[in-house]
Amino acid sequence: MLEKKVGKQTTQFRNPPVIAATASIVGPKEGKGPLASFFDQTVSDEFWGEKTWEKAESKFVREALAKVVSKASIAASSLDFIIAGDLMNQCIASSFGLRESNVPFYGIFGACSTMGESIGLGAMLIDGGYASNIVCLTSSHFCSAEKQFRFPLELGTQRPPTSQWTVTGAGSVLLSAEGSGPYVTRITTGKIVDMGIKDQNNMGAAMAPAAADTIYAHFEDTGLAKDYYDMIVTGDLGAVGSEIADDLLSSNGVRIGSILNDCGLLIFDKKQDVHAGGSGCGCSATVFAGFLYDSLKKGKLKRILFVPTGALLSPSSVQQGETIPCVAHAVAIENTIGG
């Protein structure tokens, strides 16, 4: 008997895990944006003292882990698992960054939805009694992502208006079986949605249907009022995708425009020349670990639905002319259990 399953895609936790601490580290561009004061650390250059951008991203991962356990005043040896992923081939930013952690490791790939996926899996492990402390962690790096998925920066390729700026940064979340909140109360695991878009410079349009599908499923499964949450924040749809997602939801009777927001629109200022907004695994991870968590802890937000979105493409699929399958995972986070 599935006692914790609600509807087709949602899990309702009996013993909701606590978000005991978060940590966020960002690059120089992110540190000049409107959320600068909410990040734990801003580095001065994209290399951060390393020889390559990929090594720098692994350093972001390593330091984000060290910072979150330090903030929680626990030892890394107290962790039962680390669940982490990134955008690099074979998730090397995570595996190389964490190879000296000596903590049991689950490497996952959900593209830019990875933070939602990791929190969801971590929450199920804790609620199921399989762990007491889990760090969920993810990263991205503008320079390494551009080189892998689009064009090396040295080419000086012009970016179209629909393109988004991959966030340089890492965010980490410590989930615990004990504490006083905020709590992860339920999750809605997304399905793969592919509407036939092939343009790797229009991630927002590709991911918007997946975000709308998961948000719609969340309300269908739970029966919650559409205004139950103070904010529903998608991962990185940017200006283009956010508008599409809102239209798709409204056309299906889910009119939440006033509370719908997006991490890709929050992290950068319009004056920063990022075109359609921010993206990357580090986008939703750092915005949540910084601004959103701070707002929850201070009571400015009491309930949010965090919906990171991911485009599940690869260099090989792009070169072969494939369309872009996408996914979004919803995580409900509340200051108190039961409202």
C-alpha positions as CSV (number, residue, x, y, z in Angstrom):
1,M,0.0,0.0,0.0
2,L,1.4,3.4,-1.1
3,E,0.7,5.4,2.0
4,K,2.6,8.5,1.0
5,K,1.7,8.7,-2.7
6,V,-0.9,11.3,-3.6
7,G,-2.4,11.2,-7.1
8,K,-0.1,10.1,-9.9
9,Q,3.1,12.0,-9.3
10,T,3.2,13.5,-5.8
11,T,4.7,12.2,-2.5
12,Q,3.4,13.6,0.8
13,F,5.9,13.2,3.6
14,R,4.8,11.8,6.9
15,N,8.0,13.0,8.6
16,P,8.9,16.1,6.6
17,P,12.7,16.6,6.4
18,V,14.1,19.9,7.6
19,I,16.3,22.2,5.6
20,A,18.8,22.7,8.3
21,A,21.2,25.0,6.4
22,T,22.1,26.2,2.9
23,A,25.2,27.7,1.3
24,S,25.7,29.6,-2.0
25,I,28.8,30.7,-3.8
26,V,28.6,32.7,-7.1
27,G,30.8,34.2,-9.7
28,P,31.5,37.9,-10.3
29,K,28.6,38.6,-12.6
30,E,26.1,37.0,-10.2
31,G,27.7,39.0,-7.4
32,K,26.8,42.2,-9.1
33,G,23.1,41.3,-9.5
34,P,20.1,42.2,-7.3
35,L,20.5,39.2,-5.0
36,A,24.2,39.8,-4.2
37,S,23.6,40.3,-0.5
38,F,22.0,36.9,-0.1
39,F,25.0,34.8,-1.3
40,D,27.5,33.5,1.2
41,Q,30.5,34.2,-1.1
42,T,31.2,35.9,-4.4
43,V,34.5,35.1,-6.1
44,S,36.4,37.7,-8.1
45,D,37.0,35.8,-11.3
46,E,35.7,32.7,-13.1
47,F,38.9,30.8,-12.8
48,W,39.0,31.2,-9.0
49,G,42.8,30.4,-8.9
50,E,42.4,27.2,-11.0
51,K,43.9,26.4,-14.5
52,T,40.6,25.6,-16.2
53,W,37.0,26.6,-15.9
54,E,36.1,22.9,-15.2
55,K,38.5,22.8,-12.3
56,A,37.1,26.0,-11.0
57,E,33.6,24.6,-11.1
58,S,34.8,21.6,-9.1
59,K,36.1,24.1,-6.6
60,F,32.7,25.7,-6.3
61,V,31.3,22.3,-5.5
62,R,33.9,21.5,-2.9
63,E,33.6,24.8,-1.2
64,A,29.8,24.8,-1.2
65,L,29.9,21.5,0.7
66,A,32.4,22.8,3.2
67,K,30.4,25.9,3.8
68,V,27.1,24.2,4.4
69,V,28.4,21.8,6.9
70,S,30.3,24.6,8.6
71,K,27.1,26.7,8.8
72,A,25.2,23.8,10.3
73,S,28.0,23.1,12.8
74,I,28.3,19.5,11.9
75,A,31.2,17.4,10.6
76,A,31.1,16.0,7.1
77,S,31.5,12.6,8.6
78,S,28.0,13.1,10.0
79,L,26.5,13.0,6.5
80,D,24.8,9.9,5.3
81,F,24.8,10.8,1.7
82,I,25.7,13.6,-0.8
83,I,23.4,13.8,-3.8
84,A,24.9,16.0,-6.5
85,G,25.0,16.8,-10.2
86,D,26.0,19.4,-12.7
87,L,26.0,20.1,-16.5
88,M,29.4,18.7,-17.4
89,N,29.7,15.4,-19.3
90,Q,29.5,12.6,-16.8
91,C,28.9,15.2,-14.1
92,I,32.7,15.7,-13.5
93,A,32.3,18.9,-11.6
94,S,30.5,17.0,-8.9
95,S,32.6,13.8,-8.9
96,F,35.9,15.6,-9.0
97,G,34.9,18.2,-6.5
98,L,33.6,15.7,-4.0
99,R,36.2,12.9,-4.5
100,E,37.9,13.7,-1.2
101,S,34.7,14.1,0.8
102,N,34.7,10.4,2.0
103,V,30.9,10.6,2.1
104,P,28.6,8.1,0.3
105,F,27.7,9.7,-3.0
106,Y,24.8,9.6,-5.5
107,G,25.6,11.4,-8.7
108,I,22.5,12.5,-10.6
109,F,21.7,14.4,-13.8
110,G,18.6,16.4,-14.3
111,A,20.3,19.3,-16.1
112,C,19.0,22.5,-14.6
113,S,16.4,20.6,-12.6
114,T,19.1,18.9,-10.6
115,M,18.6,20.8,-7.4
116,G,14.9,19.9,-7.4
117,E,15.7,16.3,-8.2
118,S,18.3,16.0,-5.5
119,I,16.1,17.6,-2.8
120,G,13.3,15.3,-3.8
121,L,15.4,12.1,-3.6
122,G,17.0,13.3,-0.4
123,A,13.7,14.0,1.2
124,M,12.4,10.5,0.4
125,L,15.5,8.9,1.9
126,I,15.1,10.9,5.1
127,D,11.3,10.4,5.4
128,G,11.8,6.7,4.7
129,G,14.2,6.4,7.6
130,Y,17.3,5.7,5.4
131,A,19.3,8.7,6.4
132,S,19.5,11.5,9.0
133,N,21.6,14.1,7.2
134,I,22.0,14.6,3.4
135,V,23.6,17.3,1.4
136,C,22.0,18.2,-1.9
137,L,24.3,20.1,-4.1
138,T,24.7,21.3,-7.7
139,S,26.7,23.7,-9.8
140,S,27.2,25.3,-13.2
141,H,29.7,27.6,-14.8
142,F,29.1,30.0,-17.7
143,C,32.4,29.4,-19.4
144,S,32.5,25.6,-19.2
145,A,28.8,25.3,-20.2
146,E,29.1,27.5,-23.2
147,K,32.2,25.5,-24.4
148,Q,30.3,22.2,-24.0
149,F,26.9,23.0,-25.3
150,R,27.2,26.0,-27.7
151,F,30.4,27.8,-28.8
152,P,33.8,28.3,-27.1
153,L,34.0,31.9,-25.8
154,E,37.1,32.6,-27.9
155,L,34.9,32.6,-31.0
156,G,33.0,35.6,-29.8
157,T,29.8,34.2,-31.2
158,Q,26.8,36.5,-31.1
159,R,24.1,35.3,-28.7
160,P,20.4,35.6,-29.9
161,P,17.8,37.4,-27.8
162,T,16.2,34.2,-26.6
163,S,19.5,32.9,-25.1
164,Q,20.1,32.8,-21.3
165,W,23.2,33.3,-19.3
166,T,24.4,30.1,-17.5
167,V,25.0,31.0,-13.8
168,T,28.5,30.5,-12.4
169,G,27.9,29.2,-8.9
170,A,27.0,26.4,-6.6
171,G,24.3,25.9,-4.1
172,S,24.1,23.3,-1.3
173,V,21.2,22.3,1.0
174,L,21.5,20.3,4.1
175,L,18.4,18.1,4.7
176,S,18.0,16.7,8.2
177,A,15.6,14.4,10.0
178,E,15.4,16.8,13.0
179,G,15.0,20.6,13.4
180,S,12.4,23.4,13.4
181,G,12.0,24.1,9.7
182,P,11.6,25.1,6.9
183,Y,10.2,21.7,6.0
184,V,10.0,19.8,2.7
185,T,6.4,18.7,2.9
186,R,5.7,17.2,-0.5
187,I,7.3,16.7,-3.9
188,T,5.9,16.2,-7.4
189,T,8.2,14.3,-9.7
190,G,8.1,15.6,-13.3
191,K,7.7,13.6,-16.5
192,I,9.8,14.1,-19.6
193,V,8.0,16.6,-21.9
194,D,9.3,17.3,-25.5
195,M,7.4,19.7,-27.7
196,G,9.8,19.4,-30.6
197,I,12.0,22.5,-30.0
198,K,15.6,22.0,-31.3
199,D,17.1,25.5,-30.6
200,Q,19.7,25.2,-27.9
201,N,19.6,29.0,-27.6
202,N,16.0,29.0,-26.6
203,M,16.0,26.9,-23.4
204,G,13.1,28.8,-21.9
205,A,10.7,27.8,-24.6
206,A,11.8,24.2,-24.5
207,M,11.4,23.9,-20.7
208,A,8.2,25.8,-20.2
209,P,5.9,23.0,-21.1
210,A,7.6,20.7,-18.6
211,A,7.3,23.3,-15.9
212,A,3.6,23.8,-16.6
213,D,3.0,20.1,-16.7
214,T,4.5,19.5,-13.3
215,I,2.8,22.5,-11.7
216,Y,-0.5,21.4,-13.1
217,A,0.0,17.8,-11.8
218,H,0.9,19.1,-8.4
219,F,-2.4,20.9,-8.0
220,E,-4.3,18.0,-9.5
221,D,-2.7,15.5,-7.2
222,T,-3.0,17.5,-4.0
223,G,-6.2,19.4,-4.5
224,L,-4.6,22.5,-3.0
225,A,-6.0,25.9,-3.7
226,K,-4.2,27.7,-6.5
227,D,-3.2,30.5,-4.1
228,Y,-2.0,28.1,-1.4
229,Y,1.7,29.1,-1.9
230,D,3.1,32.6,-1.4
231,M,5.4,32.0,-4.4
232,I,5.7,29.4,-7.2
233,V,9.2,29.8,-8.5
234,T,10.5,28.0,-11.6
235,G,14.1,27.2,-12.1
236,D,15.4,29.1,-15.1
237,L,12.7,29.7,-17.7
238,G,13.8,33.3,-18.2
239,A,11.6,35.9,-19.8
240,V,10.6,33.8,-22.8
241,G,9.8,30.6,-20.9
242,S,8.0,32.2,-18.0
243,E,5.5,33.9,-20.3
244,I,4.9,30.6,-22.1
245,A,4.5,28.6,-18.8
246,D,2.0,31.2,-17.5
247,D,0.0,31.0,-20.7
248,L,0.0,27.2,-20.7
249,L,-1.1,27.1,-17.0
250,S,-3.8,29.7,-17.6
251,S,-5.2,27.8,-20.6
252,N,-5.6,24.7,-18.3
253,G,-7.4,26.6,-15.6
254,V,-4.4,27.2,-13.3
255,R,-4.2,31.0,-13.1
256,I,-1.3,31.9,-10.7
257,G,0.3,34.7,-12.6
258,S,0.6,36.9,-9.5
259,I,2.6,34.4,-7.5
260,L,4.6,32.8,-10.4
261,N,8.3,33.8,-10.5
262,D,11.5,32.5,-11.9
263,C,15.0,32.2,-10.6
264,G,16.4,33.1,-14.0
265,L,14.7,36.5,-13.7
266,L,15.6,37.1,-10.1
267,I,19.3,36.5,-10.2
268,F,20.3,39.1,-12.8
269,D,19.3,42.7,-13.5
270,K,18.0,43.7,-16.9
271,K,21.0,46.0,-17.2
272,Q,23.5,43.1,-17.0
273,D,23.0,42.1,-20.7
274,V,22.0,38.5,-20.1
275,H,19.3,38.6,-22.7
276,A,16.4,36.3,-21.6
277,G,17.7,35.7,-18.1
278,G,19.8,33.2,-16.1
279,S,20.0,29.5,-16.5
280,G,22.2,26.5,-15.5
281,C,22.1,24.1,-12.5
282,G,23.6,26.9,-10.3
283,C,20.8,29.3,-11.1
284,S,17.9,27.7,-9.1
285,A,20.5,26.3,-6.6
286,T,22.0,29.6,-5.6
287,V,18.7,31.6,-5.7
288,F,17.1,29.0,-3.4
289,A,20.1,28.6,-1.1
290,G,20.4,32.4,-0.8
291,F,17.4,34.6,-1.4
292,L,14.5,32.1,-1.1
293,Y,15.8,30.3,2.0
294,D,16.5,33.6,3.7
295,S,13.0,34.7,2.9
296,L,11.5,31.5,4.4
297,K,13.7,31.7,7.6
298,K,12.6,35.4,8.2
299,G,9.0,34.6,7.6
300,K,8.7,36.8,4.5
301,L,7.6,33.7,2.6
302,K,5.7,30.9,4.5
303,R,5.1,28.5,1.7
304,I,6.8,28.1,-1.7
305,L,6.7,25.6,-4.5
306,F,10.2,25.4,-5.9
307,V,10.2,24.0,-9.5
308,P,13.6,23.7,-11.1
309,T,13.5,23.0,-14.8
310,G,15.9,21.0,-17.0
311,A,16.7,20.6,-20.7
312,L,18.0,17.0,-21.1
313,L,20.1,17.6,-24.2
314,S,23.7,16.8,-24.8
315,P,26.3,17.9,-27.5
316,S,25.7,14.6,-29.3
317,S,21.9,15.0,-29.4
318,V,22.3,18.6,-30.7
319,Q,24.7,17.5,-33.4
320,Q,22.4,14.7,-34.5
321,G,19.5,17.2,-34.9
322,E,17.4,15.8,-32.0
323,T,14.7,17.7,-30.2
324,I,15.1,18.8,-26.6
325,P,13.4,16.6,-23.9
326,C,12.8,18.5,-20.7
327,V,11.7,17.8,-17.1
328,A,10.7,19.8,-14.0
329,H,10.5,18.7,-10.4
330,A,8.4,20.5,-7.8
331,V,9.4,20.7,-4.2
332,A,7.0,22.2,-1.6
333,I,8.7,23.9,1.3
334,E,6.8,25.3,4.2
335,N,7.8,27.0,7.5
336,T,5.3,24.9,9.5
337,I,3.9,21.4,9.1
338,G,0.2,21.3,8.3
339,G,-0.1,24.9,7.3
